[in-house]
Amino acid sequence: MRISISLFVICLSGLLAAQCYPDRHNTTWFDAWISCETSIGPVASHGESHWIQYDLGYQYLLGELELWNINDPLHLDRGAQTIHIDVSIDGEEWTAMPDQTINQGSGLSIYEGQTVMDFDETVVRYLLITIESTYGADCGGISEMRVEVEGVITSISEFETPNACFEVQVYPNPHNDVFNARIESICGGLIDLKLHDATGRLVQSLRTNQVSESSVFELGGSDLPAGIYYLSVQQDDALGRYQIIKTR
């Protein structure tokens, strides 16, 4: 699945398969985000700058990020050159990704964007792009952003004991076959995972050593009928219970 975000999108699904440049971007100036006034963004250390923040709505495991630069032939110098990329799961705490350089737009109707980086399944809800430099203009911007989504993450907690020292992220949820439980723990010790159906019947169990601060376990399966399930995670005296939904 991919998320594409732009200020103006035309979908010609019946024609794109026959075009030589399926990811091309047109040359009109209004099909873009352009900022001509700098301000302090969510990451104050970047100073006053041109920036744009995307709220993806949910926490996702992200893959490749593609960007299209400004492609208006009269304003190619407004295109972003060097950008900072920061990500967050709550909009408050930000993680800096490597700075990237974007090629200048060509001004041609066959201009295609570029793959800027691979998030390598980083968990993200908020994505911040801050322009460090442009191709010469005081204004700066980009035309379009596309990010590949590997899976949506949810963690619907039925309850967690007050002494729980782990976080559980479940994805994809809902799911139609198997799902993953990513556990980040500072407890140490054995982890017991138990999956119960809506009637309380135990349908799966797994006991494993927590060998790192973050581990991923695969559960579920095609043999389980659709419905609501509950995943219990226990490590020493810490216990959490999470709702899982399986579709057909």
C-alpha positions in Angstrom: 0.0 0.0 0.0 1.2 3.5 -0.7 0.1 6.9 0.6 0.4 9.7 -1.9 0.0 13.3 -0.8 -0.1 16.4 -3.0 -2.1 19.6 -3.2 -3.7 18.6 -6.5 -4.1 15.0 -7.9 -5.6 13.8 -11.1 -5.9 10.0 -11.4 -6.0 8.6 -15.0 -5.8 4.9 -14.1 -7.0 3.9 -17.5 -4.2 5.8 -19.2 -1.2 5.5 -16.9 -0.5 1.9 -17.8 0.1 2.9 -21.4 2.2 6.0 -20.7 6.0 5.9 -20.9 6.3 8.1 -17.8 3.7 6.8 -15.3 5.0 8.8 -12.4 5.4 12.1 -14.3 4.3 15.4 -12.7 2.9 18.4 -14.6 4.5 21.8 -14.9 1.8 24.0 -13.3 2.9 26.1 -10.2 -0.3 25.4 -8.2 0.2 21.7 -8.1 2.7 22.0 -5.3 3.4 23.1 -1.7 5.3 26.4 -1.7 6.3 28.4 1.3 7.6 32.0 1.1 7.6 32.8 4.8 9.9 31.0 7.2 8.8 30.1 10.8 9.9 27.8 13.6 8.6 24.3 13.1 8.0 21.4 15.3 11.7 20.7 15.6 13.0 24.0 16.9 16.7 23.2 16.3 16.1 23.6 12.5 15.5 27.3 13.2 13.2 29.5 11.1 12.7 27.6 7.9 10.2 26.4 5.3 8.6 23.2 6.6 5.6 20.9 6.1 4.2 18.3 8.5 2.1 15.3 7.4 -0.2 13.5 9.8 -0.8 10.1 8.4 -3.7 9.4 10.8 -2.3 6.1 12.2 1.0 4.6 13.0 2.5 2.9 10.0 5.6 0.9 9.1 7.0 3.0 6.3 9.0 1.9 3.3 10.4 4.0 0.5 9.8 7.8 0.3 9.5 9.4 -3.1 9.5 13.1 -3.8 8.7 15.3 -6.8 10.4 18.7 -6.8 8.9 22.0 -8.0 8.4 21.6 -11.7 7.1 25.0 -12.8 9.6 26.0 -15.6 9.6 29.7 -14.4 10.3 28.8 -10.7 12.6 25.7 -10.7 14.9 27.7 -8.3 12.1 27.3 -5.7 12.7 23.6 -5.6 14.0 22.1 -2.4 17.7 21.1 -2.6 18.7 19.8 0.9 16.0 18.7 3.3 15.8 17.5 6.9 13.4 14.6 7.5 12.1 13.9 11.0 9.5 11.4 12.1 7.4 11.0 15.2 4.7 8.7 16.6 3.0 11.3 18.8 3.9 14.7 17.2 6.0 15.6 20.3 9.1 13.5 20.3 11.0 13.6 17.0 13.6 11.3 15.5 16.0 12.7 12.9 16.5 10.7 9.7 19.5 11.3 7.4 19.4 14.6 5.5 18.6 14.2 1.8 19.3 16.0 -1.5 16.5 16.3 -4.1 17.3 16.8 -7.7 16.1 20.0 -9.3 12.9 19.6 -11.4 13.3 19.6 -15.2 10.4 21.8 -16.1 9.3 19.2 -18.6 5.9 17.4 -18.6 7.7 14.0 -18.5 9.5 14.9 -15.2 9.3 12.0 -12.7 10.2 12.2 -9.1 12.9 10.2 -7.3 13.2 7.7 -4.4 14.7 9.7 -1.7 15.2 7.1 1.1 13.9 3.9 2.6 12.5 4.2 6.1 13.1 0.4 6.5 9.8 -0.2 8.5 10.3 2.7 10.9 7.1 3.3 12.9 5.7 6.7 11.9 2.6 8.7 12.3 3.9 12.2 11.8 6.4 13.1 9.0 8.2 16.4 8.9 10.1 17.8 5.9 12.2 20.9 6.5 14.0 22.7 3.7 17.6 23.5 4.5 18.3 25.0 1.1 16.7 25.6 -2.3 18.0 26.0 -5.8 18.4 29.8 -5.3 15.0 31.2 -4.5 13.8 32.6 -1.2 10.6 30.6 -1.4 10.8 26.8 -1.2 8.7 23.8 -1.7 8.0 20.4 -3.3 5.3 19.2 -5.7 4.3 15.8 -4.3 5.2 13.2 -1.7 4.6 9.5 -1.9 5.5 7.0 0.9 5.2 3.3 0.9 3.3 1.7 3.7 4.3 -1.8 4.9 1.6 -2.1 7.5 -0.6 -0.3 10.0 0.1 -0.5 13.7 -2.5 -0.5 16.5 -2.3 -1.4 20.1 -5.8 -1.5 21.6 -5.1 -2.2 25.2 -7.8 -3.9 27.3 -5.7 -3.3 30.3 -2.1 -3.1 31.5 -0.8 -3.6 35.0 0.7 -0.5 36.5 4.1 -2.1 36.6 4.1 -3.0 32.9 7.6 -2.1 31.6 6.9 -3.0 27.9 5.0 -1.6 25.0 3.1 -3.8 22.5 2.4 -2.8 18.9 0.2 -5.1 16.8 0.1 -5.0 13.0 -1.6 -5.4 10.8 -4.8 -5.0 12.8 -7.3 -5.9 11.5 -5.6 -8.7 9.6 -6.8 -11.6 7.4 -4.1 -14.2 8.1 -1.2 -13.7 10.5 -0.3 -10.6 12.6 2.9 -9.4 14.3 3.3 -8.3 17.9 6.3 -6.0 18.3 7.3 -5.9 22.0 9.7 -3.3 23.3 10.7 -4.2 26.8 13.1 -3.0 29.6 11.9 -5.8 31.9 14.1 -8.7 30.9 13.2 -12.3 31.5 10.8 -14.7 29.7 7.8 -13.5 27.8 4.5 -15.4 27.6 2.2 -14.7 24.7 -1.3 -16.2 24.7 -4.0 -15.7 22.2 -7.7 -16.3 23.2 -10.8 -16.1 21.2 -13.9 -14.1 22.2 -15.2 -17.0 24.4 -11.9 -17.1 26.3 -10.7 -20.3 24.7 -6.9 -20.5 24.4 -6.0 -20.9 20.7 -2.3 -20.2 20.6 0.6 -19.8 23.1 4.2 -18.9 22.8 7.0 -18.6 25.4 10.2 -17.0 24.5 13.3 -15.1 25.8 13.3 -11.4 25.3 16.7 -11.3 23.7 16.7 -7.6 22.8 14.8 -4.4 23.7 12.6 -4.9 20.6 11.4 -8.2 19.3 8.7 -9.2 16.8 6.6 -12.4 17.1 4.2 -13.8 14.4 0.9 -15.1 15.6 -2.5 -16.0 14.2 -2.9 -18.0 11.0 -5.3 -19.0 8.2 -6.8 -21.8 10.3 -8.4 -19.4 12.8 -11.9 -18.2 11.9 -12.7 -14.5 11.6 -13.6 -12.7 14.8 -12.3 -10.8 17.8 -9.3 -12.2 19.7 -7.3 -11.1 22.7 -3.6 -11.2 23.0 -2.1 -11.5 26.5 1.5 -10.6 27.1 3.1 -11.4 30.4 6.7 -10.8 31.6 7.4 -11.5 35.2 4.6 -9.6 37.1 3.8 -7.3 34.2 0.7 -8.1 32.1 -1.1 -6.6 29.2 -4.1 -7.6 27.1 -4.8 -6.4 23.6 -7.7 -6.7 21.2 -7.1 -8.3 17.8 -9.5 -8.4 14.9 -9.3 -11.0 12.2 -11.3 -10.5 9.0 -12.2 -13.1 6.4 
